């Protein structure tokens, strides 16, 4: 299976590896949130001579490994802000991060080095960190490891964690379909990253949402095989727009797709962080709010009550949002003139999600047909978690029945090959 955050550059060739650290001070009461003023982070450029941050004696030490820059306006920045939240809310804590860490063997050495330093809790934020973290976790049974976006756990000190952002991609799809229909151009584009189950899941969720407001709409999907490359993202977005798309989604880390939409007078849907959606031609952005969830788990790790397993949270966790539709937010210009019935559909569905009455299994509820006309799910049937996460046949002991190897009706692209 392709790794989630594949990077082709070696660690020693990276020009900008960095680490930063901050510490919180214990409150007089001995609990609750620490003062945010005590949690200012500083970064140091390491380049080829990567320096592993030190732990602070007597404190709860947390380290985070990022695939991109901590200020990328997207995926890595959202996680970095979650780490800062931990620093401000977990008493007597010290946190550090290392950014721009490639997947594979390079990341394994980073996780091992952090472990040798003595960090209590280590977080890896990319799919391709999964196997390296699993390996290192076996070597350091007294350290807790948390992996984002994968599907493995050892049930001891290596846990897995992600959220149902497919629900918010569904909502964004509704808006995109409505926009495309109103503009008289029923073509959508999705700039996907790697051909992994996650990206098929999110692409299908987008299409299922699009069909609710624009039954005649179609979507072209193109894989760019990177998670963070602003130049490549911009070129791929331009290619999709030039091929006729009216609205283009991105699965990558930056807001490049919105910049291209601005240039071409079309529309974009960005991802991961509200800062990615700052130009007029950005329709909306599904985004992450990691802080409270990271803090909840960090407190459990600190208290030695954390049970490593597989956590997949839904919208009622309040750990995700849809830009323009959360409390205190105003819809973007591209949403303001959409048909009221379509906007109400988004608002009503979001309200159900936040209340916990709509979950990821409702997003993928039958009837669903694929783009060949084959029935994927009959009316009333729902996918299981193993179906959402995996290509067939699934992992040993966690096989999938339907699996995530299909494109929803309306997607014009072919399925990616499962062989290298």
C-alpha positions as CSV (number, residue, x, y, z in Angstrom):
1,X,0.0,0.0,0.0
2,X,1.3,3.5,-0.8
3,X,2.3,5.4,2.2
4,X,0.2,8.4,3.3
5,X,2.9,10.9,3.4
6,X,5.5,9.7,0.9
7,X,8.5,11.9,0.6
8,X,11.3,11.2,-1.9
9,X,14.0,13.4,-0.4
10,X,16.3,11.8,2.2
11,X,16.6,13.3,5.6
12,X,20.2,14.3,5.1
13,X,19.3,16.2,2.0
14,X,16.5,18.2,3.6
15,X,17.3,21.9,3.7
16,X,15.0,22.9,6.5
17,X,14.5,20.4,9.3
18,X,13.7,22.2,12.5
19,X,12.7,21.6,16.0
20,X,10.9,23.8,18.5
21,X,9.9,23.5,22.1
22,X,7.8,25.1,24.8
23,X,6.9,24.4,28.4
24,X,4.0,25.0,30.7
25,X,4.2,25.7,34.3
26,X,2.1,23.9,36.9
27,X,-0.8,25.8,38.4
28,X,-1.1,26.4,42.1
29,X,-4.1,24.1,42.3
30,X,-2.1,21.3,40.7
31,X,-4.5,20.7,37.9
32,X,-6.4,22.3,35.0
33,X,-4.9,24.4,32.3
34,X,-1.5,25.9,32.5
35,X,-0.9,29.5,31.6
36,X,-0.7,30.0,27.8
37,X,1.8,32.8,28.3
38,X,4.3,30.2,29.4
39,X,4.0,28.2,26.2
40,X,5.8,30.3,23.5
41,X,7.6,28.0,21.1
42,X,10.9,28.7,19.4
43,X,12.3,27.0,16.4
44,X,15.8,26.2,15.2
45,X,16.8,25.4,11.7
46,X,18.7,22.1,11.6
47,X,19.2,21.3,8.0
48,X,21.3,18.2,7.5
49,X,22.6,18.5,11.1
50,X,19.3,17.6,12.7
51,X,19.3,18.3,16.4
52,X,16.9,16.2,18.5
53,X,15.3,18.3,21.3
54,X,15.9,17.5,24.9
55,X,13.4,16.6,27.5
56,X,12.9,18.7,30.6
57,X,13.4,16.8,33.9
58,X,10.4,16.5,36.1
59,X,8.0,17.4,33.4
60,X,5.6,15.5,31.1
61,X,7.4,15.6,27.8
62,X,5.5,15.4,24.5
63,X,7.1,15.3,21.0
64,X,5.4,15.7,17.7
65,X,6.8,14.8,14.3
66,X,5.4,16.7,11.3
67,X,5.5,15.9,7.6
68,X,5.6,19.6,6.5
69,X,6.4,23.0,8.0
70,X,4.6,23.9,11.2
71,X,3.3,27.1,9.6
72,X,2.1,25.6,6.3
73,X,-1.4,27.0,6.7
74,X,-2.7,23.4,6.4
75,X,-2.2,19.9,7.8
76,X,1.0,20.4,9.8
77,X,0.0,23.8,11.2
78,X,-3.3,22.4,12.5
79,X,-1.3,19.7,14.4
80,X,1.2,22.2,15.6
81,X,-1.5,24.4,17.0
82,X,-2.9,21.3,18.7
83,X,0.5,20.7,20.3
84,X,0.5,24.3,21.5
85,X,-2.9,23.7,23.1
86,X,-1.5,20.7,24.9
87,X,1.3,22.8,26.3
88,X,-1.2,25.4,27.5
89,X,-3.7,22.9,29.0
90,X,-1.7,20.1,30.4
91,X,0.0,21.2,33.7
92,X,3.7,20.8,34.0
93,X,4.2,19.8,30.4
94,X,7.0,20.4,27.9
95,X,6.4,20.0,24.2
96,X,8.6,19.8,21.2
97,X,8.2,19.3,17.5
98,X,10.3,18.3,14.5
99,X,9.1,19.4,11.1
100,X,9.7,18.3,7.5
101,X,10.4,14.7,8.4
102,X,10.1,12.3,5.4
103,X,8.4,8.9,5.9
104,X,10.0,5.6,6.0
105,X,13.5,4.8,7.4
106,X,14.3,8.5,8.0
107,X,11.3,8.9,10.3
108,X,12.1,5.7,12.1
109,X,15.4,7.2,13.2
110,X,13.7,10.4,14.3
111,X,11.2,8.4,16.5
112,X,14.0,6.3,17.9
113,X,16.1,9.3,18.7
114,X,13.2,11.0,20.5
115,X,12.6,7.8,22.4
116,X,16.2,7.7,23.5
117,X,15.9,11.2,24.7
118,X,13.1,10.1,27.1
119,X,10.0,11.7,25.8
120,X,6.9,10.3,27.5
121,X,4.4,10.7,24.6
122,X,5.4,10.8,20.9
123,X,2.9,11.8,18.2
124,X,3.4,11.0,14.5
125,X,1.1,12.9,12.1
126,X,1.4,11.1,8.8
127,X,0.2,7.8,7.3
128,X,3.7,6.7,6.3
129,X,5.0,7.0,9.9
130,X,2.8,4.0,10.8
131,X,5.3,1.1,10.3
132,X,8.3,3.1,11.7
133,X,6.4,4.0,14.8
134,X,5.2,0.4,15.3
135,X,8.8,-0.8,15.1
136,X,10.1,1.8,17.6
137,X,7.2,1.2,20.0
138,X,8.3,-2.4,20.4
139,X,11.8,-1.2,21.5
140,X,10.5,1.3,24.1
141,X,7.5,-0.3,25.9
142,X,7.4,2.4,28.6
143,X,6.8,5.2,26.0
144,X,3.4,5.9,24.5
145,X,3.1,6.5,20.7
146,X,0.1,7.9,18.9
147,X,-0.1,7.5,15.1
148,X,-2.4,9.6,12.9
149,X,-4.4,8.4,9.9
150,X,-3.4,4.7,9.8
151,X,-5.0,1.5,11.0
152,X,-2.5,-0.2,13.3
153,X,-2.2,-0.5,17.1
154,X,-0.4,-3.0,19.3
155,X,-3.0,-2.6,22.1
156,X,-0.2,-1.6,24.5
157,X,1.8,1.5,23.9
158,X,1.1,2.2,20.2
159,X,-2.3,3.7,19.4
160,X,-4.0,4.9,16.3
161,X,-6.1,8.1,15.9
162,X,-8.1,9.9,13.3
163,X,-11.4,11.6,12.6
164,X,-14.3,11.4,10.2
165,X,-13.5,14.4,8.0
166,X,-15.3,12.5,5.3
167,X,-18.5,14.0,6.9
168,X,-17.2,17.5,6.3
169,X,-16.0,16.6,2.8
170,X,-19.7,15.5,2.2
171,X,-20.9,18.9,3.3
172,X,-18.3,20.7,1.1
173,X,-19.4,18.5,-1.8
174,X,-22.9,19.7,-1.3
175,X,-21.7,23.3,-1.6
176,X,-19.5,22.6,-4.6
177,X,-22.3,20.9,-6.4
178,X,-24.6,23.8,-5.7
179,X,-22.0,26.3,-6.9
180,X,-21.2,24.4,-10.1
181,X,-24.9,24.0,-11.0
182,X,-25.6,27.7,-10.4
183,X,-22.6,28.6,-12.6
184,X,-23.9,26.4,-15.3
185,X,-20.7,24.2,-15.4
186,X,-21.4,20.8,-13.7
187,X,-17.7,19.7,-13.5
188,X,-15.8,19.2,-10.3
189,X,-12.1,18.3,-9.8
190,X,-10.3,16.6,-6.9
191,X,-6.6,17.0,-6.6
192,X,-5.9,13.8,-4.6
193,X,-2.5,13.0,-3.0
194,X,-1.7,9.3,-2.9
195,X,-3.8,6.3,-4.1
196,X,-4.6,5.1,-0.6
197,X,-7.9,4.1,1.0
198,X,-8.2,7.5,2.8
199,X,-8.1,9.4,-0.4
200,X,-10.6,7.2,-2.1
201,X,-12.8,7.5,0.9
202,X,-12.6,11.3,0.9
203,X,-13.1,11.5,-2.9
204,X,-16.2,9.4,-2.7
205,X,-17.6,11.4,0.2
206,X,-17.2,14.6,-1.9
207,X,-19.0,13.0,-4.8
208,X,-21.8,11.7,-2.7
209,X,-22.3,15.3,-1.4
210,X,-22.1,16.8,-4.9
211,X,-24.8,14.5,-6.1
212,X,-27.2,15.8,-3.4
213,X,-27.2,19.3,-4.9
214,X,-26.2,18.6,-8.5
215,X,-27.3,15.2,-9.8
216,X,-25.8,15.9,-13.2
217,X,-22.4,16.8,-11.9
218,X,-19.3,14.7,-12.6
219,X,-15.8,14.8,-11.0
220,X,-12.3,14.2,-12.3
221,X,-9.7,12.9,-9.9
222,X,-6.0,13.2,-10.4
223,X,-3.3,12.0,-8.0
224,X,-0.3,14.2,-7.4
225,X,1.7,11.8,-5.2
226,X,2.7,14.5,-2.6
227,X,1.2,15.9,0.5
228,X,3.2,19.2,0.6
229,X,4.5,20.7,-2.6
230,X,3.0,24.2,-3.3
231,X,4.4,24.3,-6.8
232,X,3.2,20.9,-7.8
233,X,-0.2,21.6,-6.1
234,X,-0.6,24.8,-8.1
235,X,0.3,23.1,-11.4
236,X,-2.1,20.2,-10.8
237,X,-4.9,22.6,-9.8
238,X,-4.4,24.6,-13.0
239,X,-4.5,21.4,-15.0
240,X,-7.9,20.5,-13.5
241,X,-9.3,24.0,-14.0
242,X,-8.0,24.1,-17.6
243,X,-9.7,20.7,-18.2
244,X,-13.0,22.3,-17.4
245,X,-13.6,22.0,-13.7
246,X,-15.6,24.8,-12.1
247,X,-14.7,23.8,-8.5
248,X,-11.5,22.0,-7.5
249,X,-10.9,20.3,-4.1
250,X,-7.5,19.5,-2.7
251,X,-6.4,16.7,-0.5
252,X,-2.9,18.3,0.0
253,X,-1.6,20.6,2.6
254,X,-1.5,24.1,1.2
255,X,-4.0,26.6,-0.1
256,X,-2.4,26.6,-3.6
257,X,-5.7,25.4,-5.2
258,X,-7.5,28.5,-4.0
259,X,-4.8,30.8,-5.4
260,X,-5.2,29.2,-8.8
261,X,-9.0,29.5,-8.5
262,X,-8.6,33.2,-7.8
263,X,-6.5,33.6,-10.9
264,X,-8.9,31.8,-13.2
265,X,-12.2,33.2,-11.8
266,X,-13.4,29.7,-10.6
267,X,-13.8,28.1,-7.2
268,X,-11.7,26.0,-4.8
269,X,-12.3,24.0,-1.6
270,X,-9.2,23.8,0.6
271,X,-8.4,21.6,3.5
272,X,-7.0,21.1,7.0
273,X,-6.8,24.7,8.3
274,X,-9.0,27.9,8.0
275,X,-5.9,29.8,6.9
276,X,-5.8,27.8,3.7
277,X,-9.1,29.5,2.6
278,X,-8.4,33.2,2.6
279,X,-9.0,34.4,-0.9
280,X,-12.3,35.4,-2.3
281,X,-12.6,32.4,-4.7
282,X,-12.3,29.9,-1.9
283,X,-15.7,28.3,-1.3
284,X,-15.0,26.7,2.1
285,X,-12.5,24.4,3.9
286,X,-13.1,21.3,6.1
287,X,-10.6,21.8,8.9
288,X,-9.2,20.2,12.0
289,X,-9.2,21.3,15.7
290,X,-6.7,18.9,17.3
291,X,-6.1,20.6,20.6
292,X,-8.8,19.3,22.9
293,X,-8.5,15.7,21.6
294,X,-4.7,15.7,22.0
295,X,-5.1,17.1,25.4
296,X,-7.6,14.5,26.4
297,X,-5.2,11.7,25.3
298,X,-2.2,13.4,26.8
299,X,-3.9,13.6,30.2
300,X,-4.6,9.9,30.0
301,X,-1.0,9.1,29.1
302,X,0.2,11.3,31.9
303,X,-2.1,9.5,34.4
304,X,-1.1,6.1,33.0
305,X,-4.8,5.3,32.1
306,X,-4.4,5.5,28.3
307,X,-5.4,2.3,26.5
308,X,-3.8,2.1,23.1
309,X,-6.2,1.1,20.4
310,X,-8.0,2.6,17.5
311,X,-9.9,5.9,18.0
312,X,-11.9,7.4,15.1
313,X,-13.9,10.3,16.3
314,X,-17.0,11.8,14.6
315,X,-18.1,15.4,14.3
316,X,-19.7,15.5,17.8
317,X,-16.1,15.6,19.2
318,X,-16.0,19.2,18.0
319,X,-12.5,18.4,16.6
320,X,-13.5,19.4,13.0
321,X,-15.2,22.3,11.3
322,X,-16.5,23.6,8.0
323,X,-15.3,27.1,7.4
324,X,-18.2,29.6,7.2
325,X,-20.6,27.4,9.1
326,X,-19.3,27.1,12.6
327,X,-20.4,29.4,15.5
328,X,-19.3,33.0,14.9
329,X,-18.4,32.4,11.2
330,X,-19.9,34.0,8.1
331,X,-20.3,32.0,4.8
332,X,-17.9,33.0,2.1
333,X,-18.9,35.1,-0.9
334,X,-19.1,32.0,-3.0
335,X,-21.7,30.5,-0.7
336,X,-23.8,33.6,0.0
337,X,-25.7,33.6,-3.3
338,X,-26.3,29.8,-3.5
339,X,-29.9,28.5,-3.5
340,X,-31.2,28.8,0.1
341,X,-32.4,25.2,0.0
342,X,-28.9,23.9,-0.7
343,X,-27.4,26.0,2.1
344,X,-30.1,24.8,4.5
345,X,-29.3,21.2,3.6
346,X,-25.7,21.8,4.6
347,X,-26.7,23.6,7.8
348,X,-29.2,20.9,8.8
349,X,-26.8,18.0,8.1
350,X,-24.0,19.8,10.0
351,X,-26.3,20.2,13.0
352,X,-27.1,16.5,13.0
353,X,-23.3,15.7,12.8
354,X,-22.5,18.0,15.7
355,X,-25.3,16.6,17.7
356,X,-24.1,13.0,17.1
357,X,-27.1,11.9,15.2
358,X,-25.2,11.7,11.9
359,X,-21.9,9.7,11.8
360,X,-19.5,8.6,9.2
361,X,-21.6,5.5,8.7
362,X,-24.5,7.7,7.7
363,X,-22.3,9.5,5.2
364,X,-21.7,6.1,3.6
365,X,-25.2,4.7,3.9
366,X,-26.9,2.9,1.0
367,X,-28.1,3.0,-1.6
368,X,-24.7,3.6,-3.3
369,X,-23.6,2.7,-6.8
370,X,-20.2,3.0,-8.2
371,X,-19.2,4.7,-11.5
372,X,-19.8,1.5,-13.4
373,X,-23.4,1.2,-12.2
374,X,-22.6,-1.7,-9.8
375,X,-24.4,-1.6,-6.5
376,X,-21.9,-1.0,-3.6
377,X,-24.5,-0.8,-0.9
378,X,-28.2,-1.6,-0.9
379,X,-30.7,0.8,0.6
380,X,-30.4,0.8,4.4
381,X,-27.0,-0.9,4.4
382,X,-23.9,0.9,5.8
383,X,-20.2,0.4,5.6
384,X,-18.2,-0.8,8.5
385,X,-15.0,0.8,9.9
386,X,-12.8,-1.8,8.2
387,X,-14.5,-0.9,4.9
388,X,-13.7,2.8,5.3
389,X,-10.0,2.2,6.0
390,X,-8.7,-0.5,3.7
391,X,-8.2,-1.8,0.3
392,X,-9.3,-5.4,-0.1
393,X,-8.8,-7.8,1.6
394,X,-7.8,-5.7,4.6
395,X,-5.4,-6.5,7.4
396,X,-5.2,-10.0,9.0
397,X,-7.8,-10.1,11.7
398,X,-9.5,-7.0,10.3
399,X,-10.7,-8.0,6.9
400,X,-13.1,-5.7,5.0
401,X,-16.3,-6.8,3.4
402,X,-17.0,-4.0,0.9
403,X,-13.6,-2.2,1.3
404,X,-12.7,1.2,-0.1
405,X,-11.7,0.3,-3.7
406,X,-14.5,1.9,-5.8
407,X,-15.4,5.3,-7.2
408,X,-18.8,6.7,-6.6
409,X,-21.3,7.3,-9.4
410,X,-20.3,10.5,-11.2
411,X,-16.6,10.1,-10.9
412,X,-15.1,9.9,-14.3
413,X,-11.6,8.6,-13.3
414,X,-10.3,5.0,-13.3
415,X,-9.4,3.3,-10.1
416,X,-5.7,3.4,-9.2
417,X,-3.7,0.2,-9.5
418,X,-3.2,-1.8,-6.4
419,X,0.2,-3.1,-7.6
420,X,3.4,-1.1,-7.4
